[in-house]
Amino acid sequence: MLRARRCEGAGARGLDSASPSHPVTIYGTTPRLLVAAGRTAPLLAQPSMDRRDVASNRGRSFARDNGRGRGWRGGGVGRSGRPSTQPPPSTITPSVTASDAPPIVGTCPDMCPATERAQRERLRDLVVFERVGSDPRSTSPSLAVKKFCRTISSTSVQASDIRPLPVLRETMDYLLNLLNSSEYSFDVVHDFISDRTRSVRQDLSIQNLVNDQAIHIYEDVIKFHILSHQRLARSCKDSDASSLCYLNTEQLMKCLLSLFDMYHIVHKNDSHSTREAEYYSFFVLLHLGCKTPKMADSLSLWYSQLPASVVRSNEMIFARTILRCYHLGNFKRFFCMIAADASDLQLCLVEPFLNEVRARALMYFNHSGYKLQHHPLTHLSEILMIEELELENLCSICGLEISGSGDTKSFAPKQTSFSLPSSISHSSGLYISREIER
């Protein structure tokens, strides 16, 4: 059963810490953003040291039989199906010289190394999820999770500070269980999990781990960012001004690109993820948003680099059809396909874009027909799958004048006052959701 759902908004909070300009070790910092002229741009931000930054410097000659892949290739569209994107790749070079030495094998048995745990207790640097009895000076191995370190040095990396794959899997499961925490606001939960998952990705990169278990961890990280993509959009009154929404989308794109590289490497060993096609479709669906950073090369060229099994999959056919319907203005099929065929994660991903799609549909309706042939809101609400009251609110935001009352409300086409809003308040509840009757 399909119905519209009004969403409860909550104010989004900004971030207030900037990256250092010199290589010192700082845990868990987040770049400050400039929000101006409808755009969000990083200020003195040093991108996270993800697989693209670290893996190319480690383990180039290490045996792949141990489940460790070679360094990642550069930009452009290659056989891996990884596209070139904007903004350009990181220019930060870790202070580790490229060599043929094997990568570090982590030996840390806990979610957080003992040395970091002791230091953070001494500095009272414990998040509410890590405290024992709400004491900012006390934690335990079962609560503390290693923080993301923005800069890294070969002299400071010790095997005892790096978590092996089983511990990383345990850490990821623990973080995902916190996602449904209702004790604190979601932005607090998101900040904590986002930082700790970046640390998980960093430990994978330092050890140059590329195998099925590492891919599964990356897929779970992407799942977290997609769920956050939906929930942050619901809570942000102005998504354009929300640095949290922007940073989440940025990390989602980075994770997808790194995951595509990992897929390409494991294909050489005839290994495939069962969820590969769906995760490729996420990248296509992200192109629905007019403010989402797009790839430099065309999607058609990118499609040609994908495995045939992925291109022919139901998930990719759905994503490509949705994008085509959006550009062609076939809004009835657009919403019908989402209602019938979208997976849960695909629905979470496209939901924040539905406001833009509905506003564009109203633009088409306003430009078509005759002035004496009004468009009834009852009919439009069925096509756009939105409650009539919420549709009336959207018409008002777009500058359309509504005439009539009750069940006869409509708007006349050719209204010159219509304009596509630069941003639509997510608190108006212009979303769709599905309830599965069991």
N, C-alpha and C positions, 0 to 999 in steps of 0.2 A: 504494500500500500504506500502510495506516494503522497506526501503532504508537505506543506510549507511549515517552516519552524521559525519562530521569532527567537532571536538570539539575545542573550543578556550581555550587555557590553560592560567592560571594565576598563578603566583608564590604563594605558600603557605607560611604562616608565622608561625614561631614557637611561643611557649609560654614561658614566662619568669618569672613566679612567682612560688614559691615553697610553700608547705604547712608548717605551723608551727609545731614544735615538742612538744608543750605544749598546753593545752586546753585554748585558748583564742578565742574570737569571731572575726572572720574575714569574711567579706562579699566578695563573688564572686571571691575567689582565685582559681587558677587552677594549678595542679601539673606540675612541670617541668619533661620533659622526657629525658632519655638518648637514643641517637640514635647511635648504634655502631654494627658492624658486621652484618648488615642487620636486626637487631632487635630493637624494641622500648620497653623500660621497664620503669616503673615509678620510680622516684627518690624521696624518702621521701614523697611519695604520701599517703595521708589519703583518703580512698575511701569515696564517698559521703554517707551521712546518709540517705539511701533510706529506703524502706519499710522493708527490711531485717534487718536493723540496729536499727530502732526505734520502729517498731510496736510491736515487741515481748515484749517490756517493758511496754506497756500501754494497758489498757482496757481489761485485760484477762477475767474479769468476767462481763463486761458490756453487757447489753442486746443486742442481735443481731437484735431484732425487730426494733431498731433505725437505721439499715443499717450499723452497725459497726461490723467488723469481729474480730476474735480472732487472736492472734499473729501468725507469719509465722513460719513454721517448718524449720528444718535444711536441710543440703545437702542430696545427694543421690536421687534416683528416687523413688518417692512416688506416691500415688494415684492421686496427683494433676497433674501428667504429667510433673512435673518440673525436669529437669535433673541436675546432678552435672556437674559443668563446671570448667575449669581452666582459670585464676588463682583462688586459693582457696578463700572462703568467707572472708569478712572483719574481722579483729581481733580487730577493734576499738570498744570500749564499751562506749556508751554515759553516761554522768555523771547523769543518772537518775536511781534510784533504782527501781527494779521490784516490783510492788505492785498491789493490786486489785482496786486501785482508778480508776474511770472512766477517759477516755482521755479528754483532753482540747477541748472545743467547741469554735472555733474562732468567734470573733465579729468584726474584722477589716472590715470596709465598703469599703475600697479602695484597689487598686492593690498594694499599698505600704503603710505601716503604717506611720502615721503622724510623729512619733518620728524618724524613720529612714529617712524619707524625709527631715526633718529639719537638721539632722546630716549630711547627704550627701550634702545638699546645703552649709552648713558651711564649709565642707571639700572639696568642689568643686569636689565631686565624682559622677558626673552625666555623663552618656553615651550620645552620640549625639542624640539618639532617645528620651531622657528624658528631654532635655533642652528646655526652653521657649526662642525663639528668639536666639538660639545658645549661650545663656548665661550659662556658667558652674556653676553659683551660683543660678540659678532659675529653678524651675520645677513646676509641677502642679499634682493634683491627677489623671488627665486623661492621664498623660505621664509617671510618675514614676512607676516603677515596682519593687517589693521587690526582693532584691538580695539573692543569695544562701548563707547560713551561714554554714561554714564547721563544726564547733563544736557547740554543743548545751548543755545547762544546765537546770535542772529543776527549778533552782532559777531565771533564766533569761527569761524563757518563760512566756509570759503574753497572756491572751486570746485576748487582744486588738491588739497584734502583729500577730495573726494568722487569715488568711482569711477563711471564711466559704465556703462551696461548691459552692453557686451561684457566689460569687466573684471570686473563682478559675476558674469557667467556663468562666466568662467574661474575666479574665486575659488571659486564653488560646486562646480565640477567637482573642483578641487583638494581641497576639504574632504571631499567624498564619497569620494574615493580613500583618505583617511586612516581611514575608518570601519573598514576591515578590518585595521588595523595590529595586529599581534600582539606587537610589541616592548614595549608598555606596557599596563597594565591598562585595562579599558574605561572605568572612571570617569574616568581621566586623559584618554583620548581624547574622551570625551563632554563633559567640561568645556571643552576647547579648541574643539571644533566648535560646541558650543552657543553659546558667547560670540561666535565669529566669524560664525555665521549670523545672530545678532541684529544684528551690525554691518552685514551685507549687507541685512537688512530695513530698517535705519535709513537706509542710503544710498538705497534705493528710495523710502522715504517722503519724505526731504528733497527729492528730485527729482520727487516726485509722479508716478512712472512707473506707468502702468496699461495694459499691453498684453499680448500673448500671451507675449512673452519674460519679462516680469516675473511673470506667472502661473506659467510653467514653473519659475521659480526658487522661488517660494513652494511649489509642489507638491513640489519636491525637499527643501525645508526640512522640510515635513510628513512626507515619507518618512523623513528622518533621525530625527525625533522618534518615529515609530511603531516603527522598528527599535530605537531606544533604549528605548522603552516595554517591549519584549519582553526585551531583554538586561539592563536594569537590574532588572526584576522577577525574573529568574533569579538575579541575583547578590545581591539583597537578602534577608537572612534574615528581616527584619521590615519589610515594605513600609510599614506605618503609621508607623514611626519613621524612614523614609528620606526625608530632605529632597530628595535627588537625584531620586527617583522623583516626588515631588510637584511639584517645579519643572519637570520634563520634561513632565508631564501639563498643567500650567498653560500652558506655552509652546505645547504642541500645540493646546490649545483656542484660544488667542489667534491662532495662525496660521490655524486653520480659519475663524474668524470674519472675519479680514481677507481671506482668500481668497474667501469667499462674497460680500463686498462687491465685490471685483474682478470676480468672475463677473458680477454684476449690471451693472456699468459697461460691460464689453465686450459684453454682450448688446445694448446699445443700438446698437452698430455691427454687429450680426448676426455676431458672432464667438463661438465656443464652443470650450471645451477638450474634447479627446477623453476626458479622464479625469475630467470634471466629476461624473458620477454616482457614481463610486467614492468621490470625496472627500466628497461629501455623505453617503454611507453611513457614513463613519468617525465623523461626529458622532453618528449614531444608535447605533452600536455602543459608543461611549463611555458610553452610559447603562446598560450592563450592570453596571458597577462600582457597588456601593452607596456607595462613598466618593468617587466622582468628582463634582465640582460639576455640578449639573444646571441646565438652563435654567429661567428663571422662568415662562415660558409653556409650555403643553402642547405635546407633540410633534405632536398632531393639528392644532393651529393652525399650527404651523410647516410641516407637510406641505402645507397648503393654499396656502402662499405660494410653493412651489417650482414651477419649470416642469414642465409635464405630461410632457415627455420624461424628466425626471429621476425623477419619481414612478413612471413605468411601466418604468424601466430594471431590468435583472436585478439590478444591484448594490443598488439601493434596496429592491427586493422581498425580496432575501435578508436585508438588515439588519432590515427591519421584521418579517419572519417569525421571525427569530432572537429578537428582543426579545419578540415575542408568545409564542413557545414558552417562553421563560424565565419570563414572568409567569404563564402558564397551567400550568406544571409539566409540559409535554410534553418531557421531557428526552431521550427516545429520538430524537425528530425533531430536537431541538436539535443533538445531536452528529452525527447522520447528515448534516444539512444542512451543518454546518461541514466535515465530511470530504469531502463531494462538491462543494460549490459555492463555498466561500470562496476568494477570491484570496489570493495570498501575503501582501500587506499586511493584508488583513482577518484572516487567521489570526494574524499577528503582533500585531494589535491586541486580539483576543479572548483570546489564550492566557493572559495573566496573570489573567483573570477566571474561568478554568475551575475553579479551586479553589473559589471561592465557589459556582459553579453545582453542582458535585458535592456539596458539603456541604449545599446546600439540597435536592438530590435525596435524599440520605440522610435528611433530616428528613421528607420525604414518605413514604419507604418505612417509616420507623420509626413513623409515625402511622397507617399503613394495615395491613390484614390482621389476622389473629388471632395470639395469642401462640404457639400451637402450630404456626403456619405460618411457618417461618423463611425468611429471604431468603438464598439461597446467594450467596457472593461471586463465584463463577465467572460466574453469570448477570448480576450487577450490573456486573461489570467489562466485560462485552461491551456493556451499555447505555451506560455512562459512558465507554467507550473509555479504559480505564486498566488497567495491569497489576494483577493480583490482590494482589501484595505491597504495592504502593503504596495500593491501596484499603483493605487491612487497616490500614495506617498512618493513613489518613484517618479510618477508623472509630474508631480509638483516640483521635485528636485530638478527635473529636466526642463522646467518652464512651460509645461503643457497646461492649458486651462481645461478643467473638467466641467462638463455641463450635465444637467439632469440630476436625478436623485434616486436613491434606493437601487433597484435592479436595473434601472435605465441609465446609469452613469456611463458617459462616453466622452471622447474628445474628437474634435474636428481636425482633419489633416490640414497640411499647409500652414501650420502656425509658425510665424516667423520668430516667435519668442523662444522656440526650442533651442537648447544647446546641450551638448554632452558635458556632464559635470566633470571637472578635473579630478574630483574624488567623491566617493559616495560613502556616507557614514555607515559603517558595518553594524552599528547598533540598531539600525532600522529593521534588521532581521530578514533581509532579502536573501534567504538561502533555501535550499531544498534538502530534505532528508528522507530517508526511507525507514519504514518499520516492517520487519519481516514477521508475519504472523505464523506462529508455529502450530 
